[in-house]
């Protein structure tokens, strides 16, 4: 694996010698970030189930302001930190050793809560996490992708107009497509061999408030912290 382009172009990243992770192939990563190119600059990027951190590091190399990496395996977390050192991206990164589902659970919205704006300020005031791009690549064939999508949809982790990308094997698509998000629209799908990328866009707060059949206060928002 290597960084395809940007500030750290050409830097080789360390890979795990054990099974259980699915590093994204360079050609898929190239195609992904060609799609993201118009909006990657200055973004806050969340790399869930980060593995060795190749996707989040590519985002930083291409101009993301900051990236958060969530990974549960201690040896793989060590590789993430080493790869950040190799690419000189440590200062722009936050590495959290923990379960991605527990991270998502810590940021679940209350019924009347709304997304945060692009500058990470929640509608009702107070600082909380608000990512512009969220990348989700859980282990294959364990129905994790559908669960992660559902929990992301009901979380306060998305900035206004956030983009959520699910990386799965094509055989996993039916389970993910069966989820009916309340805050996300499926806007694109791209298949690259055995890798399928599904792109979801966070609906605007205005659209959601207008379409709502309940009289909720659109300025309510929660403030959550993760351990």
N, C-alpha and C positions, 0 to 999 in steps of 0.2 A: 504494500500500500504506500501511496505517496500523496502529497498535496498537489493537486492538479494545477492550480494557478493562484495568482495573487501574491501577497507579501511573502509567503513561505513556499512559493512554487518550487517543486522538485524535491522538497524535503521528504525523506523516507521515514515512514512511521513504523513503529514496532507492532507486531501482530501476536496474538496469543498462540500458544502451542497446544492448547486444549480445545475440545469441542464445546459447543454451547453458545458461541457468539456467531454472528453472521456479518462480518465486515462487508461493507458495500464495495462493489467492484469499481475500479477507477472509471471505466466507461459509463457506468450508471451515475456515478458521482458527477462526472463532467456534464452529462445530460441534465441532471437535476439542477446544478447550479447555473447552467445556461438559462434554464427556466426562471430561476430565482434572481438572476442578475439585475433586473430592473428595480428590485426592492430590497436587496440585501444590505445596502449601505446604511450604517447607523442603527441597525436593528438589534433587539435583544432576542437571543436565540436559545431555545431549550432543546437539549438533546437527551430525550428519555431513553432508557435502556441503552446507554451510550456506547457500550462495548469499549473499543479502544479509542473512541472519540474522533474518529476520522471525519464524520459529517460536521460536527461542531467546530472542529479545527479548520476545516475547509471554509466554513462560514466566517470565522475570524480572519482567515487569510484574505478573504474577498471583501472585507470591510464591515462585518458586523461589529457593533460597539462592544458587546459582551455576550458570552455564552455560558450557560449552566449545563453541567454534565451530571446525570444521575445514573449511577451504576452500583449494583449490589455486590458483585464479586470482588473481594479484596485484591487478588492478583491482577484483575483487569483494571481496577481503580489505580493501581500502581502504574500500569501501562499508560493510562490516560495522562497521569501526571508526567510521566517520562516523555510522552509524545508532545505535551505542551511545552516542556523544556526544550525539546529538539527543535520545535518551531518558534521558540521565543514568544509564546502566546500566554504564558502563565499569568501575567498581570491582567489580562482581559478575561480570565476564566474563573469560574466557581465550580469546584468538583465536590459533589455530595456523595458520600458513600452511604447508600441506602436503597431501599426498595422503591421502585418507581410508582407502584400502586399506593404505597403509604404516602409518598410525596403528593400524588394527586388527591388522595383522601384529605390531606391537610388543607387543601384549597377548595373544597367543595362549597358551592354557592348556597346561600339561603334563598328561599323562593323569590324574594323581592329584589335580589341583588342583580347588578348589571356588570358588564365588562368594564375594563379600565381603558383609558384613552391611549393613543400611540405613545405619549410621553410618560406612560406608566402611572398616571394619576387616576384613581378610581373616581367614578362619577360623584360619589358622596363625600370625597375628601379623604386624606390619609394615604400613606404610601403602602403599596402592596405589589407583588410580582405581576407584571403584565408583559408577556412575551409576544413579539410580532410574528415570529415563526417558531412553530413547535414541530419537532421531528420525532416520530414514534416508530421504533423498529424492535419490537419484542421478539423473543425466541419463537420459532415457527411451530405450527401445528399444536399449539396448546391453548388456543382460543383467547390468547392474551390481547391481540390487536383489537378485537371488538370491545372487550372490557375497557381497554385503555382509551379508545375513542369515546365511549359513553361517559367515562369519568372526566375526560378532558372537556367534553361538551358541557358538563355541569360544574365546571371549575371556574375559579376567578383568575386563572393563569393566562387568559387570552386578552391581549390588547385589542382595541377597536380595530376591526377589519383584519384580525390575525389570520394567518395561514397555517393550517394544520396538515401535515403530510404523514401518511401511514405507509410504511414499507413492509410488504408482505410477499409471500409466495402466491402466485395466481390461484392456487387451490384454496387459499384462505379467504378469497374474495366474498363468497356467499355469506359467511358469518359476519364479516364487516359490513357488507351492504345491507344486511338485515337490521342493523341499527338505524333508528330514525332520530337523528339529533334534533334538538330543539333550537340550537343556536348556530348550527353549521350547515352549509350547503356543499354537496359534492360538486366541484366545478371542473375537474379534469382527472383523467387516469392515463398513465403511461406504463407500458410493459416493455421490459428489457430482458428477454430470455426468461429466467426463473425468478425475476424480480418485478413486482408490480408496485407502482407508486400511486396512491390515491390522494388527491388534493382537495381539501375542504377549506372554505372561506367562512370566517365568522360574520354573521349577518350584522348589519349596523344596528346600534341601539335604537335609533329612530324607527327603523323598520319593525323591530321587535315590539316596541311600545305601541306603535300604531296597530299592529296585527294582534296584539294581546286582547283576550276576551275578559281579562280580570282587571280590576282597578288597583294596580300596584303602584307604589311610589318609585318612579324611575331613577330617583337619586340615591336610593339605598344601596350600600355596598358593604361587603365585609372586609375586615382586615385580618389576614391569616399569616401565620409564620410556620415554617417547617423546621423540624429538628435537624 
